[in-house]
Amino acid sequence: MPRRATKIVATLGPASSDPALLEQMIRAGVNVVRLNFSHGRAQDHIDRAQLVREAAQRAGREVAIMADLQGPKIRVGKFAQGKVFLEPGQPFVMDAARTEPGDAHGVGLDYQSLPQEVKAGDVLLLNDGLIVITVDEVRGTAIHTTVRMGGELSNNKGINKQGGGLSAPALTAKDMEDIRTAMSFKADYVAVSFPKNATDMEMARQLCNVAAVDGHRPGLIAKIERAEAIPKLEEILLASDGIMVARGDLAVEVGNAVVPALQKRMIKLAREHDRVVITATQMMESMITNPVPTRAEVSDVANAVLDGTDAVMLSAETAAGKYPLETVIEMAKICHAAESGNSLQLEADFTDKTFTRIDHAIAMGALFTAHHLGAKAIVALTDSGSTALWMSRHLVQIPIYAITSKLATQRRMTLYRAVRPLFSDTSNDRDTALAEAESDLKSRGVVHAGDVYAITCGEPMGSPGGTNMLKICRVK
């Protein structure tokens, strides 16, 4: 399999839960497996996490598990016939007090506060924006609307307000319970849906810390999908370990046309602040039913790669699609091809940069030196993974091998672009550790006699944030 810098996140679901198939998908390039907590019971997720760990072990690869919280999905209630068809121009009433099943004239709501948060003239979008209704008036618990763009509306479809403005909290009671479940199997990442500000992310981190098992601390990913999150993007980013460009709900709230520029801005901002970034939603949507992607999808994935995203994500394509393995294979090929055409701008990355930390300066020095010497690899002996993360923020086409003695660190680094995390119970003796690292590179065929590589480590070894040494080596 060709060396690939961009990572692939795949959602686990009915289409990909066969152990043999999941193992094939991991071998084909899946780096992170997403468990969608919008579906299933706690035990289902615990069982699936075990399935992932076992498949990764058989494949001889370590993958991260991302627990994706449902968040405050605002939905219509259920219909007597399971669905209705709404015609343009017809009246439609959504009533928070309604308990009986809905019909073509109206339906109940699962979000009781909605009547207090909308007013005449507001535009509501149902079913991911496929149906558009305008609020005429609010009478008590009933929202009276007129259908502008009709279509089929079925049970429990989502509601968005154009331009945002709904106050539902990012973390629901269900999310809090799901965090406990995720911590029970030591999820490597927890993705928080619909955060509005840094406080939402800080609360999620506190809940993870309280529920932690054996001191395990997951990485927190903020899913940017609310209009309100855009002005607060930087503060949300700084309170998180990474962000997800969640283009589905975000596009419904701010409009499809705005999203591509926002995506570029988010990827750039995440890299500038040493955070990871995942680009998600409909990346290979046609492959839910077709064995090959459209050319537009190929361009979409490639452009995210060219912009420097750490990972691209598959949702229904691998969770419920007909071709989960083929989708992963195609996505891996697109990523590799796009990376091959990426131009280097390393000098520009270092212009006017100042480093206040020794470990950060060592990481940047390793990148710069390895690039100009034509090194075959950069090796980071790392305890926390920070050195590898800093190196991965620059689009240098040199593989970064991050060697750690901590399994949790290895798994977390699977999401970092261009980083190949390796587990090694390295000796605390520096010279022994360096010799073991070179031996490992040689056995993997990464370096051969005469090749140059760079290596960073801390002295004394084993202290988080203690990287203070850069060595340039030539293989004998």
N, C-alpha and C positions, 0 to 999 in steps of 0.2 A: 504494500500500500504506500503511495507517495507520501512524503512528509508534508504535513498540513499544519498551518499556524492557527487558523480559525477553528473554534470548537463548535460541536454540534450538541444541542439540547434536544432530547426526544421525549415526548409525553407518553407515558405508559397507559395502556387501556386495553380493552377487549381484543383488539387486533394484534397486540404485541405482548400479551401475557404468557404466551407459550414459552417455556424455559429455553428450548432449543433455538427458537426464533430470536428471542431476546439476546442470547449469546451471540448469534450471527450478527445482529445489529450492533452490538458492542465491538465485535471484531471489524465491522465495516466502517466504524468511525464515531459511534456515539460516545461522548465524553461525560455528559450529565443526563441523568434520567429524572424527568419531572413527574411528580405525583400530584394530580389535580384533586385538591380536597373539596372541590365543588360536587364531586361524585363519590359515593361509597361511604362505608362505615369505618370507624377507627381501626377495627381489626383487619379490614380489607387493606388499609394502607400499611399496617405493620407487616402483613403477609407479603405485600408487594415489595416492600423494602428488603425483606429477606430474599425474595426472588431475585432482585437486582444484585444483591451482594453475592449470591451463589453463582449467578450467570457471569458476573465480572471475574470471579475467582476461576471459573472454568476457562474463561477467555484469556486469563493471564493478564488482565488489565484492571486498573483501579478506576472506578467512575464515581462521580459525586451524585448524591441524591438531593433533589430540590423539592421541598414541600411547598406547594403553591396554595395559599389560603384563598378561600372563596371571597371573603370581603362582603360588603353590604350591597349585594346585587338587588336592585329595586325592580320588582316584578309585578306583572298582572297576576290575578288569581287563575282559577281553573274554569273551564267552560263545560257546560252540560254535555256537549257533543265532542269535547276535546279540542275543538277549534272552530273559528268562525271566519267568514270572509267579509272584510270591510270595504265598502264602496266609497269612492271620492264624493264628498259633499254630504254624506250621511252623518247624523248626530251619534255620538258614542259617549257613554257616561262611565267613568271609573269612580267607584264608591268604596271608601275605606271601611264603611259600616256594613257593606253587603256580605252576607254569609252564604247565600245560595249560589250555585254555579252560574257562570255567565252565559250570555247569548249575544246575538248580533247587535243588541241595543246597549249592552253594558257588561261590566265585570267588576269583581272585587279587587282589592289591592293587598299586597303583603307588607307594604310600607305605610304605616298608619299616619305618618306625618306629612305625606305628600300634599294633601289638600291645603295645609298651612304654608307650603313652600312654593306654590305656583299661583299665578294670577292671570287674569284675562290678557290675551295677547301672547302668552308664552307658547313656545313650540316644543312639543314632546315627541320623541322618536322611540318607536317600539320595534322590538325584534332586530336589534343592531342597525336601526335606521332605515329598514326596508318599508316601514309604515310611519307616516308623518301625520300628526294631529295637532290642531290649534286649540288652546284653551279659550272658551267663550266666557265662562264665569265659574266661580266656585260657590256652591251653596252648602254650607256645613261640611259634611264629610264627602260630598259628591262633587267631582270635577266634570263639568259639562264641556264637551269638545266637539269639534267638527273635523271629519277626516279629510285631509288634504291629499295624501297619497295612500291609496288603499292596498289591500293584499290580504293574505292569509295570516291570521293571528291565532296561535295555539297556546296551550296551557303554560303558565309561568314564564312567559317571554319577558325580557328585560325592558326597562324604561330608562331613557336618558333625557335630560333637559338640554336643549340646544344652548350652548354657551356655558353650560355648567350651572352650579349654584345650589345643588341639593346638599343638605347638611349631614347625611347619614355618616355615622362614625366609621373610620377605616377598619377598626377591629370590633367584630361582633362577638357575642357570647360563644357562638360556634367556633369562631377563629381562635378564641382563647383556649377552648377545649382542644382544638386541632393542634395548637402549638405544643400542648402537653403530649399529644400523641407523637408529633414529629420529634420531640426531644427524647421520647422513650426509645426510638431506634436511631438516635443521633444523626438526624438529617444534617447534611453538610451546608445547605442553604435553605433559608425560609424566605419565600417571596410574599410580600405584603401587597394586597390588592387595594387600589383606590386611595393611597395616602394623599392627604391634602397639604401636609406641612411636615417639618422635622419632628414635631411632637409625636405624630403618629408613629414614626419610625423608632423614636426613643422609647415609646411605650411598648412596641413590639420587642425591642431588645431587652427591656426589663422583664417582660413575660418569659422570653426565652431563657434568660439568666435564672429566673426563679424556678423554671421547670427543668433546668439543666441536669443531666445525668453524668456523674463523674467529672463535673466541671466542663463538660463539652460546650463550646460556644460556636453556633452556626454563623455563616456569613448572611447578612440581611440584604435582600434585593428589593428595592422599591419599584413597583410597577407603575409607570407613569401613564395614567389613563383618564385623568380628570382634568378639565379645563383649569380648575383652581390650582393644580399642581404646577402649571407652567411658570407663573410668576415666582413661585417658591422653589424652582428647580434646583438652584444651587444649594439652598439650605437642606433640602431633602437629600441631595447627593452626599453632602458632607456628614449627614446623620446615618448614612447607609454604607454598605460595602460595595454596592453596585446598583445599577438601575436596569429596568427592562423597558424598552420602547414598545409598549403594549398598544399596537396600532389600531386594534379593533374598537374598543370603547373610546379611545382618544379621538379617533376619526369621527365617531358619531357626535361627540361633544363639540369639537372645534372645526369639523369639516374635513373631508378627504384631501382637499387641495393643499391644506396647511401642513399636513403630516410629513411629507418628504423633507421639507426644510427643517422642521422640528427634529426629525430623526438625525439629520446631519449635525445639528447643533448639540443634541444630547450625546452623541458619540464623541464629539470633540471635547465637550465639557467633562465627560467622565474620564477621558484619558488625561486631560490637563490636571484633574484632581486625584489622579492615581486610584481611580475606581474602575471596576469592571462594568461592561455594558453588554446586554443581550438584546438583539433585534428579533421581534416576534410578530406573529399573526399573519396567516395566509401566505407564508413565504413560498410554499409549494402546494397550494390549495387544490390545484387541479389533479394532483397525484392521489387525492382521496379516492378517485374513481379511475384515473388514467395511469398507465405504466410509465409515461414520460411527462416531464414538466413543459409548460408553455415557454416560449422564448422570453416573454415578459417576466415570468418568474425567475428564469435564469439571470436576467439582467438585474432584477430586484435583489436577489441573494448576492450577486457579484458586487453590486454597488455598496451594499452594507459592508462587505469584506474590504473593498477598496477604501472605504471611509475609516476602517480600523476597528470595527466591532469585535469584541472578544468572542462572541458566539452568535450563532443563528439558531432559531428555535422552530421545532416542528410541534404542532398541536394535534388537531384531528387527523393529520396525515399519517401519524404513527399510532395514535390512540384508537382510531376507528376506521382508518382507510383500508383499501384493498391491497396496497403495495407498501407496507411499512419498511421492509428491508430495501427494496428498490429505491425508495425515497431517500433513505440515508446514503446509499451509494451515490445517487445522483447529486445530492447536496455536497458530499465530500469532494466529488470531481469538480463541481463549480467553484468551491472555495479554493481548491488547489490551483485551478487555472487562473482565478482572479489574483491570487497572491503572486503568481509568477510574473504578472504584468505590473505589479506595484512598483512605483519609482521610490528611491530612497531620498530622504531629505534630513539626514542625521545632523548635519551641521546646523541647519535651521532650528532643529529641536534644542540645540545647546546654546543658541544665541541669547545673551542677556539672562541666562539662568544662574541662580545662586543656590548653593546647597549649604544648609545649616547643620545637617546631620552627617556624621562620618560614614554611616552605612549607606546612606543615599548617594553620597559622593563616590564611594567605592563602586556602587552599582552602575552609576553613569560613566565612571572611568573605564569599567570593564567593557561596556557597550562601545564606547568611542574607540578604545584601543583595539578591540577584537575586529571591529569593522575595518579599520585602516590596515590591519595586519593580515586581513583575509583569513581570520581564524575559522576553523571548522565548527567550533562549538564554544558556548560559554557554560561553565559549570558553576552553580551556586550551591554551596553547602549551607542550608538554611534551616532554622528552627521554626520560625513563624511564617515563612514564605514571603515576607515583605521585600527582600532583595529581588526575588524573582518577579514579583508584581511590578516593582519600579522599572525593571529592565523591559518588561513586556509592554509598557506604555509607549514604547518607541518602535516604529515599524522597520526594524532591522531584520534582514533575512538571514539571520544566524540562529540556529536552534539553541534554546536555553534549557539546559538539563538541571532541574532543581532537585537536589538530593537531600532528603530529610529523614530523620529517625522517628518522626511522628506521623502516624497513619492519618490523623485528622487533617494535618497540614497537607499531606500528599493529595488527599481527596479534594480539599478546597482549591488547590492549585490546578486541578483539571480544567477549571473554567478560564484560566489566564491564557490569553493569546500567546502563541509561540513557545509556551512553556511545556516541557515534558517532565512531569513530576515522577520521581523515582523514590522508592523506599529503600533505605539502607541503614541498618543499625550500626552506623559509622563509629569508628573508634574515637574516643576523646583526644587521642594523640594526633596532632596535626599532620605529621608526616605520614602516618599510617592511613589517615583519612584521605589525603591527597593521592596516595598510591592506589588506594582502593577505587577512587573516582576514575583515575586514568584507566585502570584495568577494566572497569565497567564499560567505559566508552569504547575501548578496543574490542571487547567481546561483543558489543552491539554493532560493530562495523562503522561507528561514527567517525573515528579517527584511525589513521594508519601511520606507519613510520614516516617521520619528516613533517607531519601535520602540526599546526600550531593551534592551541586552544587557550582560553582564559579561564581562570578559576578564582572564585571569591570565597572567603570564609572568615570566621571570627577567631580571635585569639585572646583569651582562652575560649575553647569551643563549647557550644551548648548553651550560650546565653542569647535569648531573644533580643534582636536589635544590636547584636554585638559584631556584625560584619565590619572588619577593619583592615582586611588584607586582600590585595589583588596580586595574582601571580600569573605570568605568561609562560606557558610550557610548550616545549617541542617534544613530540613523541619520538622515542628512540627505537 
